[in-house]
Amino acid sequence: MTEFVEKMKKVHEEAAAALMKTQEEMKQYVDRSRRETEEWKKRDRVVLSMKDLVFKERLVRKLMERYVGPYAIEEVVLLNAVKLQLPSLMRIHLVVNVSQIV
């Protein structure tokens, strides 16, 4: 019985080591494409990218503006998300990812 327990402990340790190695490799791979984000503060003025926004009244995407704004940051929700003071005519969520603002 002790042989079985020792064998299972050894297999468990090998599996844990393999998972840690794989996790470190994946982290290195992902970190290559990561960049530092800017520190956004309340009341900073930013422009919003129109790249991923869809508006029904504007059918020709080619003629749309690339950026709209500037809009003030109402609140920094997370490091990668901010809440903007958008006009009520823009029917989009007020919290946007920082990749969408300049």
C-alpha beads as a LAMMPS data file, in Angstrom:
LAMMPS data file: protein, C-alpha beads

102 atoms
101 bonds

1 atom types
1 bond types

-500.0 500.0 xlo xhi
-500.0 500.0 ylo yhi
-500.0 500.0 zlo zhi

Masses

1 110.0

Atoms # bond

1 1 1 0.000 0.000 0.000
2 1 1 2.802 2.459 0.748
3 1 1 4.304 1.836 -2.697
4 1 1 1.062 2.926 -4.291
5 1 1 0.891 6.087 -2.143
6 1 1 4.514 6.957 -2.917
7 1 1 3.967 6.355 -6.625
8 1 1 0.878 8.603 -6.621
9 1 1 2.756 11.359 -4.760
10 1 1 5.544 11.166 -7.342
11 1 1 3.067 11.353 -10.233
12 1 1 1.325 14.285 -8.550
13 1 1 4.608 16.169 -8.096
14 1 1 5.599 15.546 -11.733
15 1 1 2.222 16.786 -12.958
16 1 1 2.449 19.898 -10.773
17 1 1 5.971 20.628 -12.058
18 1 1 4.826 20.218 -15.676
19 1 1 1.901 22.578 -15.086
20 1 1 4.157 25.213 -13.496
21 1 1 6.596 24.986 -16.418
22 1 1 3.784 25.350 -18.949
23 1 1 2.280 28.255 -17.027
24 1 1 5.610 30.125 -17.016
25 1 1 6.079 29.533 -20.762
26 1 1 2.585 30.817 -21.516
27 1 1 3.151 33.904 -19.352
28 1 1 6.384 34.726 -21.197
29 1 1 4.610 34.333 -24.539
30 1 1 1.721 36.625 -23.560
31 1 1 3.944 39.229 -21.890
32 1 1 5.800 39.812 -25.161
33 1 1 2.751 41.526 -26.644
34 1 1 1.696 43.376 -23.487
35 1 1 2.421 47.028 -23.018
36 1 1 2.108 49.380 -20.097
37 1 1 -1.129 51.337 -19.932
38 1 1 -1.332 55.024 -19.225
39 1 1 -2.417 56.252 -15.826
40 1 1 -5.850 57.802 -16.391
41 1 1 -7.264 60.273 -13.902
42 1 1 -10.713 61.674 -13.282
43 1 1 -11.535 64.645 -15.550
44 1 1 -8.883 63.729 -18.145
45 1 1 -10.192 64.472 -21.618
46 1 1 -9.950 61.646 -24.149
47 1 1 -11.281 60.802 -27.592
48 1 1 -13.196 57.606 -28.242
49 1 1 -12.357 55.288 -31.131
50 1 1 -15.260 54.487 -33.446
51 1 1 -13.600 51.317 -34.733
52 1 1 -15.841 48.775 -32.976
53 1 1 -18.968 50.896 -32.541
54 1 1 -21.993 50.277 -34.764
55 1 1 -24.527 52.976 -35.534
56 1 1 -27.620 52.154 -37.597
57 1 1 -28.018 55.667 -38.980
58 1 1 -24.501 55.628 -40.448
59 1 1 -24.455 52.916 -43.038
60 1 1 -21.197 53.783 -44.799
61 1 1 -18.409 52.864 -42.412
62 1 1 -15.798 54.284 -44.772
63 1 1 -17.130 57.833 -44.309
64 1 1 -17.462 57.720 -40.518
65 1 1 -15.174 59.611 -38.200
66 1 1 -12.363 57.550 -36.712
67 1 1 -12.560 59.242 -33.316
68 1 1 -15.212 61.282 -31.512
69 1 1 -14.839 63.516 -28.538
70 1 1 -13.155 64.765 -26.458
71 1 1 -15.034 63.399 -23.471
72 1 1 -14.152 63.662 -19.800
73 1 1 -13.367 60.623 -17.692
74 1 1 -15.962 60.406 -14.960
75 1 1 -14.371 57.547 -13.030
76 1 1 -11.528 55.061 -13.341
77 1 1 -13.272 51.718 -12.813
78 1 1 -10.248 49.432 -13.263
79 1 1 -6.755 49.817 -14.661
80 1 1 -8.111 48.881 -18.078
81 1 1 -11.623 50.377 -17.899
82 1 1 -12.875 53.935 -17.499
83 1 1 -16.317 55.484 -17.266
84 1 1 -16.819 58.390 -19.673
85 1 1 -19.238 61.313 -19.631
86 1 1 -20.906 60.599 -22.958
87 1 1 -23.884 62.453 -24.426
88 1 1 -27.211 60.686 -24.065
89 1 1 -27.562 60.457 -27.859
90 1 1 -24.711 57.964 -27.958
91 1 1 -26.448 54.789 -26.926
92 1 1 -23.405 52.853 -25.802
93 1 1 -22.230 51.703 -22.410
94 1 1 -20.467 54.422 -20.446
95 1 1 -17.654 52.102 -19.290
96 1 1 -15.136 51.457 -22.058
97 1 1 -11.817 49.661 -22.285
98 1 1 -8.742 51.890 -22.374
99 1 1 -7.774 50.355 -25.716
100 1 1 -10.746 52.291 -27.197
101 1 1 -9.600 55.737 -26.009
102 1 1 -6.731 57.988 -27.022

Bonds

1 1 1 2
2 1 2 3
3 1 3 4
4 1 4 5
5 1 5 6
6 1 6 7
7 1 7 8
8 1 8 9
9 1 9 10
10 1 10 11
11 1 11 12
12 1 12 13
13 1 13 14
14 1 14 15
15 1 15 16
16 1 16 17
17 1 17 18
18 1 18 19
19 1 19 20
20 1 20 21
21 1 21 22
22 1 22 23
23 1 23 24
24 1 24 25
25 1 25 26
26 1 26 27
27 1 27 28
28 1 28 29
29 1 29 30
30 1 30 31
31 1 31 32
32 1 32 33
33 1 33 34
34 1 34 35
35 1 35 36
36 1 36 37
37 1 37 38
38 1 38 39
39 1 39 40
40 1 40 41
41 1 41 42
42 1 42 43
43 1 43 44
44 1 44 45
45 1 45 46
46 1 46 47
47 1 47 48
48 1 48 49
49 1 49 50
50 1 50 51
51 1 51 52
52 1 52 53
53 1 53 54
54 1 54 55
55 1 55 56
56 1 56 57
57 1 57 58
58 1 58 59
59 1 59 60
60 1 60 61
61 1 61 62
62 1 62 63
63 1 63 64
64 1 64 65
65 1 65 66
66 1 66 67
67 1 67 68
68 1 68 69
69 1 69 70
70 1 70 71
71 1 71 72
72 1 72 73
73 1 73 74
74 1 74 75
75 1 75 76
76 1 76 77
77 1 77 78
78 1 78 79
79 1 79 80
80 1 80 81
81 1 81 82
82 1 82 83
83 1 83 84
84 1 84 85
85 1 85 86
86 1 86 87
87 1 87 88
88 1 88 89
89 1 89 90
90 1 90 91
91 1 91 92
92 1 92 93
93 1 93 94
94 1 94 95
95 1 95 96
96 1 96 97
97 1 97 98
98 1 98 99
99 1 99 100
100 1 100 101
101 1 101 102
